[in-house]
Amino acid sequence: IDALGNGHSQNKGKEFEIYIASLYRSLGYWAKTTSELRESGELSHFTQASTGDQGVDVVVKVPQEARDALMIIQCK
């Protein structure tokens, strides 16, 4: 995590979002950044198209008994 804040990268925030999503995936969860969802056309499944992503950076599906619940993450 410390390495993400070093250097002159202008994409530090995006790199951190990717790291957080990959961390959840390594724990066995389905997780995608809003950038990934936007590129795949899936973003509208999770947010209202008229309001954009409303600050959502990562979406994680959390298995529940009856259905998947969503965990919405805003990275700072």
Secondary structure, DSSP 4 states (H G I P E B T S, - for coil): -GGGGSSS-TTHHHHHHHHHHHHHHHTT-EEEEHHHHHHHT-GGGTS-GGGTTTT--EEEEEE-SSSEEEEEE---
